[in-house]
């Protein structure tokens, strides 16, 4: 792939930064403008932007973003997420640089996040390529006026989610039988409480679990708040015997980031049985699936007590993840290739709008600057 100069507009933290770094590793010159940094001094502003879709903030963010762009001729603009990017900014970026792409790992057409995606939805028709991670989002993007839509899978990062070599002391600190790393959501409390009732030796890392009605039952399993550091997150997954992958029902998920990060880290993925999980991994050979708390508990207990089987699934799962190409460098390379081929409708896994509709369930860290190393 030819090296390109890419203006990356997105958070300079988390998986967004992982994607920017993957573009850099592919040989591109990447300059990040983080629109969240314009609001980072005010928790109220960040909360307001989330709840209202940046109501009354569009022009402020546009002016700040344009003022942050250096005097460089960029070949491509890559907007990650886009919840703070309005139509006027997208149009100005197109005027200056030509091709503007949006990649969104969330479900911006679904109901869960209220008005958060107000600006994104208004901007969809101005992007040259809209990239989504759900079949159902394909026709929804076209309905909003998208010109070209690319459907990809989420992806884990080759560097951030590579297995670690650690000391025995660190291994003991992070060791667990069955772990879930993630935020509380209403449907997750009853599920976890039922696993505990069934005798699953559970460990939970994540925020907001105290809000669960089942908190008295969950308290003893909660090991701490969200693991913000990449090393801590990797350790919690890598040194658990089994790692749960729970879907976000409000986000219409059939996979999550954990569906890819857990296998790439060398963990054993134990996730809800869905059509997408089935297509990605061979059940009980490369990952373990379940359809009820009882089945999940039974499979977890078998794995906890069978080291040889765990090791086999972990090795096979990591190999399959790499074969599937669900890693950042592979997915980012695909997006860049499609972005520089304007004038066609682009599909991955889905071939028609009708098919997409029918397969839905099958049915602040601050950040601006050129990336270096």
VEXTIDREN-839129 format. One line per field, with one value per residue (C-alpha): x, y negated, z; residue number from 1; residue in three letters. Coordinates in nm, 3 decimals, padded with zeros to 5 digits. Layout:
x: X, ...
y: Y, ...
z: Z, ...
seq: NUM, ...
type: Ala, ...
This chain:
x: 00.000, 00.126, 00.213, -00.041, -00.074, -00.382, -00.564, -00.717, -01.005, -01.089, -01.009, -00.639, -00.712, -00.844, -00.929, -00.945, -00.576, -00.505, -00.651, -00.449, -00.132, -00.220, -00.240, 00.103, 00.244, 00.112, 00.348, 00.114, 00.189, -00.091, -00.180, -00.439, -00.689, -00.884, -01.216, -01.278, -00.974, -01.165, -01.415, -01.184, -01.157, -01.527, -01.694, -02.024, -01.945, -01.850, -02.170, -02.375, -02.220, -02.302, -02.662, -02.756, -02.540, -02.319, -02.615, -02.489, -02.129, -02.104, -01.959, -01.718, -01.581, -01.559, -01.356, -01.124, -01.070, -00.989, -00.751, -00.566, -00.490, -00.135, -00.053, -00.015, -00.179, -00.351, -00.445, -00.727, -00.933, -01.030, -01.304, -01.329, -01.673, -01.789, -02.025, -01.867, -01.825, -02.106, -02.195, -02.023, -01.689, -01.715, -01.791, -01.498, -01.264, -01.385, -01.327, -00.970, -00.857, -01.099, -01.186, -01.337, -01.411, -01.608, -01.554, -01.794, -01.766, -02.083, -02.447, -02.526, -02.861, -02.991, -03.189, -02.953, -02.758, -03.044, -02.935, -02.562, -02.538, -02.735, -02.439, -02.320, -02.661, -02.678, -02.328, -02.360, -02.458, -02.147, -01.888, -01.729, -01.726, -01.915, -01.773, -01.996, -01.962, -02.320, -02.525, -02.828, -02.630, -02.576, -02.932, -02.967, -02.664, -02.803, -03.138, -02.954, -02.804, -02.467, -02.298, -02.083, -02.092, -01.831, -01.922, -01.627, -01.580, -01.444, -01.075, -00.817, -00.477, -00.161, 00.048, -00.186, -00.346, -00.035, 00.034, 00.265, 00.564, 00.533, 00.684, 00.535, 00.437, 00.236, 00.080, -00.042, -00.183, -00.397, -00.484, -00.854, -01.078, -01.356, -01.326, -01.542, -01.383, -01.649, -01.909, -02.234, -02.544, -02.896, -02.907, -02.566, -02.647, -02.902, -02.680, -02.375, -02.579, -02.710, -02.357, -02.259, -02.564, -02.450, -02.106, -01.896, -01.576, -01.623, -01.405, -01.540, -01.343, -01.541, -01.738, -02.093, -02.147, -02.260, -02.572, -02.679, -02.980, -02.781, -02.484, -02.505, -02.449, -02.185, -01.983, -01.748, -01.662, -01.588, -01.212, -01.201, -01.296, -01.232, -00.883, -00.775, -00.415, -00.347, -00.110, -00.359, -00.638, -00.415, -00.305, -00.662, -00.756, -00.437, -00.418, -00.780, -00.864, -01.183, -01.288, -01.654, -01.765, -02.103, -02.303, -02.462, -02.829, -02.900, -02.634, -02.776, -02.442, -02.367, -01.999, -01.808, -01.448, -01.390, -01.480, -01.150, -00.929, -00.963, -00.845, -00.564, -00.438, -00.429, -00.734, -01.026, -01.334, -01.662, -01.938, -02.305, -02.388, -02.473, -02.458, -02.149, -01.962, -02.042, -01.903, -01.586, -01.484, -01.543, -01.745, -01.561, -01.245, -01.157, -01.404, -01.682, -02.043, -02.361, -02.726, -02.826, -02.668, -02.693, -02.505, -02.248, -02.188, -02.155, -01.902, -01.703, -01.670, -01.555, -01.290, -01.168, -01.097, -00.943, -00.612, -00.528, -00.859, -00.819, -00.473, -00.591, -00.882, -00.662, -00.402, -00.665, -00.863, -00.564, -00.466, -00.821, -00.838, -00.526, -00.658, -00.986, -00.798, -00.987, -00.689, -00.644, -00.378, -00.583, -00.906, -00.744, -00.566, -00.900, -01.066, -00.788, -00.801, -01.176, -01.154, -00.928, -01.166, -01.456, -01.772, -01.888, -02.091, -01.868, -01.971, -01.811, -02.019, -02.338, -02.430, -02.768, -02.975, -03.245, -02.993, -02.863, -03.214, -03.276, -02.955, -02.983, -02.991, -02.961, -03.175, -00.939, -00.631, -00.541, -00.429, -00.302, 00.004, 00.189, 00.230, 00.585, 00.683
y: 00.000, -00.346, -00.572, -00.849, -01.156, -01.103, -01.354, -01.148, -01.312, -01.106, -01.037, -01.007, -00.736, -00.380, -00.183, -00.500, -00.565, -00.197, -00.245, -00.560, -00.379, -00.090, -00.335, -00.465, -00.111, -00.059, -00.336, -00.634, -00.975, -01.030, -01.359, -01.336, -01.604, -01.500, -01.690, -01.564, -01.763, -02.084, -01.989, -01.806, -02.098, -02.079, -01.757, -01.938, -02.006, -01.644, -01.524, -01.779, -01.671, -01.306, -01.366, -01.626, -01.536, -01.842, -02.080, -02.442, -02.313, -02.228, -02.561, -02.580, -02.233, -02.306, -02.622, -02.457, -02.153, -02.358, -02.579, -02.265, -02.133, -02.208, -02.351, -02.007, -01.863, -01.549, -01.269, -01.137, -01.240, -00.958, -01.046, -00.793, -00.782, -01.127, -01.213, -01.561, -01.617, -01.805, -01.848, -02.186, -02.043, -01.739, -01.962, -02.192, -01.894, -01.764, -02.104, -02.118, -01.758, -01.562, -01.223, -01.199, -00.861, -00.779, -00.467, -00.401, -00.102, -00.197, -00.164, -00.524, -00.431, -00.240, -00.374, -00.307, -00.634, -00.878, -01.199, -01.131, -01.063, -01.369, -01.528, -01.197, -01.121, -01.465, -01.419, -01.069, -01.184, -01.401, -01.129, -00.957, -00.625, -00.520, -00.217, -00.020, 00.301, 00.439, 00.578, 00.379, 00.053, 00.095, 00.018, -00.236, -00.427, -00.425, -00.546, -00.845, -00.924, -00.748, -00.722, -00.417, -00.178, 00.072, 00.334, 00.470, 00.658, 00.489, 00.558, 00.617, 00.452, 00.637, 00.449, 00.355, 00.701, 00.910, 01.170, 01.045, 01.200, 01.129, 01.226, 01.491, 01.218, 01.037, 01.363, 01.434, 01.083, 01.113, 01.482, 01.570, 01.858, 01.681, 01.308, 01.038, 00.702, 00.443, 00.195, 00.282, 00.278, 00.363, 00.706, 00.804, 00.792, 01.078, 01.285, 01.252, 01.316, 01.637, 01.753, 01.700, 01.899, 02.182, 02.184, 02.008, 01.860, 01.516, 01.204, 00.871, 00.560, 00.254, -00.057, -00.112, 00.238, 00.081, -00.031, 00.329, 00.444, 00.764, 00.577, 00.759, 01.088, 00.942, 00.743, 01.024, 01.091, 00.729, 00.671, 00.305, 00.027, 00.017, 00.119, -00.191, -00.089, 00.143, 00.357, 00.414, 00.498, 00.744, 00.909, 00.957, 01.133, 01.328, 01.476, 01.573, 01.935, 01.823, 01.475, 01.387, 01.186, 01.024, 00.842, 00.499, 00.566, 00.195, 00.179, 00.471, 00.649, 00.991, 00.950, 00.705, 00.585, 00.872, 01.118, 01.025, 00.895, 01.204, 01.456, 01.230, 01.196, 01.574, 01.599, 01.840, 01.661, 01.775, 01.574, 01.575, 01.796, 01.572, 01.606, 01.384, 01.572, 01.896, 01.758, 01.636, 01.933, 02.309, 02.378, 02.565, 02.570, 02.201, 02.042, 02.152, 02.038, 02.053, 01.954, 01.939, 01.875, 02.245, 02.347, 02.074, 02.194, 02.556, 02.471, 02.241, 02.508, 02.767, 02.531, 02.426, 02.791, 02.888, 02.709, 02.909, 02.815, 02.451, 02.432, 02.593, 02.352, 02.051, 02.146, 02.229, 01.913, 01.685, 01.854, 01.819, 01.451, 01.383, 01.590, 01.398, 01.071, 00.912, 00.706, 00.330, 00.328, 00.558, 00.363, 00.019, 00.126, 00.242, -00.089, -00.294, -00.080, -00.130, -00.501, -00.569, -00.388, -00.636, -00.597, -00.250, -00.088, 00.124, 00.434, 00.687, 00.990, 00.824, 00.793, 00.622, 00.395, 00.662, 00.919, 00.675, 00.620, 00.993, 01.078, 00.837, 01.118, 01.358, 01.296, -01.280, -01.258, -01.556, -01.474, -01.651, -01.571, -01.355, -00.997, -00.872, -00.515
z: 00.000, -00.090, 00.202, 00.253, 00.469, 00.689, 00.907, 01.188, 01.376, 01.681, 02.042, 02.116, 02.375, 02.381, 02.070, 01.860, 01.930, 01.855, 01.508, 01.447, 01.552, 01.320, 01.029, 01.130, 01.142, 00.789, 00.678, 00.669, 00.817, 01.070, 01.238, 01.518, 01.606, 01.915, 01.932, 02.285, 02.398, 02.324, 02.596, 02.836, 03.077, 03.154, 03.270, 03.223, 02.856, 02.794, 02.961, 02.770, 02.439, 02.512, 02.617, 02.353, 02.055, 02.111, 02.091, 02.050, 02.031, 01.660, 01.547, 01.841, 01.767, 01.395, 01.452, 01.704, 01.484, 01.174, 01.374, 01.494, 01.146, 01.030, 00.690, 00.532, 00.224, 00.355, 00.116, 00.332, 00.635, 00.872, 01.123, 01.405, 01.571, 01.461, 01.745, 01.771, 01.397, 01.225, 00.856, 00.822, 00.938, 00.710, 00.412, 00.487, 00.522, 00.186, 00.029, 00.159, 00.128, -00.090, 00.059, 00.408, 00.568, 00.882, 01.093, 01.380, 01.613, 01.803, 01.696, 01.594, 01.438, 01.740, 02.036, 02.328, 02.334, 02.290, 02.111, 02.129, 01.754, 01.640, 01.455, 01.315, 01.162, 01.003, 00.858, 00.711, 00.362, 00.328, 00.388, 00.089, 00.275, 00.588, 00.772, 01.012, 01.213, 01.202, 00.917, 01.031, 01.007, 00.632, 00.516, 00.797, 00.668, 00.315, 00.449, 00.600, 00.262, 00.273, -00.067, -00.003, 00.292, 00.403, 00.660, 00.859, 01.183, 01.491, 01.540, 01.810, 01.803, 01.702, 01.960, 02.245, 02.250, 02.203, 02.478, 02.754, 02.926, 03.297, 03.629, 03.853, 04.098, 03.830, 03.719, 04.072, 04.103, 03.789, 03.800, 03.812, 03.714, 03.522, 03.452, 03.304, 03.225, 03.145, 03.260, 03.435, 03.217, 03.335, 03.172, 03.309, 03.680, 03.679, 03.450, 03.675, 03.989, 03.835, 03.750, 04.113, 04.229, 04.003, 04.165, 03.901, 04.058, 03.908, 03.903, 03.776, 03.678, 03.571, 03.654, 03.780, 03.920, 04.248, 04.058, 04.003, 04.201, 04.252, 04.406, 04.743, 04.559, 04.326, 04.579, 04.676, 04.308, 04.215, 04.202, 04.106, 03.868, 03.493, 03.388, 03.199, 03.138, 02.845, 03.048, 03.329, 03.086, 02.902, 03.225, 03.349, 03.025, 02.966, 03.315, 03.354, 03.283, 03.106, 02.987, 02.937, 02.635, 02.710, 02.445, 02.479, 02.408, 02.367, 02.094, 01.894, 01.925, 01.780, 01.871, 02.090, 02.116, 02.360, 02.082, 01.916, 02.196, 02.417, 02.154, 02.032, 02.390, 02.415, 02.638, 02.619, 02.485, 02.642, 02.474, 02.387, 02.089, 01.790, 01.413, 01.398, 01.670, 01.489, 01.164, 01.331, 01.548, 01.557, 01.869, 02.146, 01.932, 01.895, 02.140, 02.371, 02.330, 02.538, 02.514, 02.881, 03.223, 03.298, 02.984, 03.046, 03.402, 03.294, 03.022, 03.249, 03.518, 03.266, 03.135, 03.479, 03.554, 03.219, 03.154, 02.842, 02.678, 02.776, 02.625, 02.303, 02.263, 02.342, 02.079, 01.817, 01.891, 01.851, 01.527, 01.392, 01.492, 01.288, 00.995, 01.001, 00.962, 01.253, 01.359, 01.327, 01.058, 00.834, 00.880, 00.850, 00.531, 00.387, 00.472, 00.313, -00.003, -00.035, 00.044, -00.251, -00.490, -00.497, -00.701, -00.599, -00.330, -00.108, 00.084, 00.313, 00.420, 00.287, -00.081, -00.090, 00.127, 00.137, 00.260, 00.522, 00.653, 00.667, 00.851, 01.144, 01.403, 01.143, 01.110, 02.755, 02.739, 02.517, 02.174, 01.874, 01.672, 01.428, 01.542, 01.576, 01.651
seq: 1, 2, 3, 4, 5, 6, 7, 8, 9, 10, 11, 12, 13, 14, 15, 16, 17, 18, 19, 20, 21, 22, 23, 24, 25, 26, 27, 28, 29, 30, 31, 32, 33, 34, 35, 36, 37, 38, 39, 40, 41, 42, 43, 44, 45, 46, 47, 48, 49, 50, 51, 52, 53, 54, 55, 56, 57, 58, 59, 60, 61, 62, 63, 64, 65, 66, 67, 68, 69, 70, 71, 72, 73, 74, 75, 76, 77, 78, 79, 80, 81, 82, 83, 84, 85, 86, 87, 88, 89, 90, 91, 92, 93, 94, 95, 96, 97, 98, 99, 100, 101, 102, 103, 104, 105, 106, 107, 108, 109, 110, 111, 112, 113, 114, 115, 116, 117, 118, 119, 120, 121, 122, 123, 124, 125, 126, 127, 128, 129, 130, 131, 132, 133, 134, 135, 136, 137, 138, 139, 140, 141, 142, 143, 144, 145, 146, 147, 148, 149, 150, 151, 152, 153, 154, 155, 156, 157, 158, 159, 160, 161, 162, 163, 164, 165, 166, 167, 168, 169, 170, 171, 172, 173, 174, 175, 176, 177, 178, 179, 180, 181, 182, 183, 184, 185, 186, 187, 188, 189, 190, 191, 192, 193, 194, 195, 196, 197, 198, 199, 200, 201, 202, 203, 204, 205, 206, 207, 208, 209, 210, 211, 212, 213, 214, 215, 216, 217, 218, 219, 220, 221, 222, 223, 224, 225, 226, 227, 228, 229, 230, 231, 232, 233, 234, 235, 236, 237, 238, 239, 240, 241, 242, 243, 244, 245, 246, 247, 248, 249, 250, 251, 252, 253, 254, 255, 256, 257, 258, 259, 260, 261, 262, 263, 264, 265, 266, 267, 268, 269, 270, 271, 272, 273, 274, 275, 276, 277, 278, 279, 280, 281, 282, 283, 284, 285, 286, 287, 288, 289, 290, 291, 292, 293, 294, 295, 296, 297, 298, 299, 300, 301, 302, 303, 304, 305, 306, 307, 308, 309, 310, 311, 312, 313, 314, 315, 316, 317, 318, 319, 320, 321, 322, 323, 324, 325, 326, 327, 328, 329, 330, 331, 332, 333, 334, 335, 336, 337, 338, 339, 340, 341, 342, 343, 344, 345, 346, 347, 348, 349, 350, 351, 352, 353, 354, 355, 356, 357, 358, 359, 360, 361, 362, 363, 364, 365, 366, 367, 368, 369, 370, 371, 372, 373
type: Unk, Unk, Unk, Unk, Unk, Unk, Unk, Unk, Unk, Unk, Unk, Unk, Unk, Unk, Unk, Unk, Unk, Unk, Unk, Unk, Unk, Unk, Unk, Unk, Unk, Unk, Unk, Unk, Unk, Unk, Unk, Unk, Unk, Unk, Unk, Unk, Unk, Unk, Unk, Unk, Unk, Unk, Unk, Unk, Unk, Unk, Unk, Unk, Unk, Unk, Unk, Unk, Unk, Unk, Unk, Unk, Unk, Unk, Unk, Unk, Unk, Unk, Unk, Unk, Unk, Unk, Unk, Unk, Unk, Unk, Unk, Unk, Unk, Unk, Unk, Unk, Unk, Unk, Unk, Unk, Unk, Unk, Unk, Unk, Unk, Unk, Unk, Unk, Unk, Unk, Unk, Unk, Unk, Unk, Unk, Unk, Unk, Unk, Unk, Unk, Unk, Unk, Unk, Unk, Unk, Unk, Unk, Unk, Unk, Unk, Unk, Unk, Unk, Unk, Unk, Unk, Unk, Unk, Unk, Unk, Unk, Unk, Unk, Unk, Unk, Unk, Unk, Unk, Unk, Unk, Unk, Unk, Unk, Unk, Unk, Unk, Unk, Unk, Unk, Unk, Unk, Unk, Unk, Unk, Unk, Unk, Unk, Unk, Unk, Unk, Unk, Unk, Unk, Unk, Unk, Unk, Unk, Unk, Unk, Unk, Unk, Unk, Unk, Unk, Unk, Unk, Unk, Unk, Unk, Unk, Unk, Unk, Unk, Unk, Unk, Unk, Unk, Unk, Unk, Unk, Unk, Unk, Unk, Unk, Unk, Unk, Unk, Unk, Unk, Unk, Unk, Unk, Unk, Unk, Unk, Unk, Unk, Unk, Unk, Unk, Unk, Unk, Unk, Unk, Unk, Unk, Unk, Unk, Unk, Unk, Unk, Unk, Unk, Unk, Unk, Unk, Unk, Unk, Unk, Unk, Unk, Unk, Unk, Unk, Unk, Unk, Unk, Unk, Unk, Unk, Unk, Unk, Unk, Unk, Unk, Unk, Unk, Unk, Unk, Unk, Unk, Unk, Unk, Unk, Unk, Unk, Unk, Unk, Unk, Unk, Unk, Unk, Unk, Unk, Unk, Unk, Unk, Unk, Unk, Unk, Unk, Unk, Unk, Unk, Unk, Unk, Unk, Unk, Unk, Unk, Unk, Unk, Unk, Unk, Unk, Unk, Unk, Unk, Unk, Unk, Unk, Unk, Unk, Unk, Unk, Unk, Unk, Unk, Unk, Unk, Unk, Unk, Unk, Unk, Unk, Unk, Unk, Unk, Unk, Unk, Unk, Unk, Unk, Unk, Unk, Unk, Unk, Unk, Unk, Unk, Unk, Unk, Unk, Unk, Unk, Unk, Unk, Unk, Unk, Unk, Unk, Unk, Unk, Unk, Unk, Unk, Unk, Unk, Unk, Unk, Unk, Unk, Unk, Unk, Unk, Unk, Unk, Unk, Unk, Unk, Unk, Unk, Unk, Unk, Unk, Unk, Unk, Unk, Unk, Unk, Unk, Unk, Unk, Unk, Unk, Unk, Unk, Unk, Unk, Unk, Unk, Unk, Unk, Unk, Unk, Unk, Unk, Unk, Unk, Unk, Unk, Unk, Unk
